Amino acid sequence: IAHAEPLDTLAMVPAAGWVQILFAAGLFELTGWKRQWNDKNPIPGNYGYDPLGFTKREGGFDSPEITKLRMMEIKNGRVAMMAMAGWLSNESIPGSFPVWHP
């Protein structure tokens, strides 16, 4: 397994493993969906989980500092998605990524 190509390892996962992965991901998605739409939460991404108390300061979730941090997190996620798309395209089609790498 250690010397397998990254995309080849997907075929090595047994069917029971895929069922567990899909079940866990579905559970997280359904929990988020319930908290966002059924509990009528007006702020996207506010699921009420704040163990460190960042939103308990003045202004709460709408404070300028938290709004800036949320925007930084969204931009970071977008850059990560572009990086993963580039990595996947280079693994799928060798030489398709225009940047030189060893």
Secondary structure, DSSP 8 states (H G I E B T S, - for coil): -TTS-TTTHHHHS-HHHHHHHHHHHHHHHHHHHIIIIITT-SSTT--S--TT-GGGSTTGGGSHHHHHHHHHHHHHHHHHHHHHHHHHHHHHSTT-S-S---
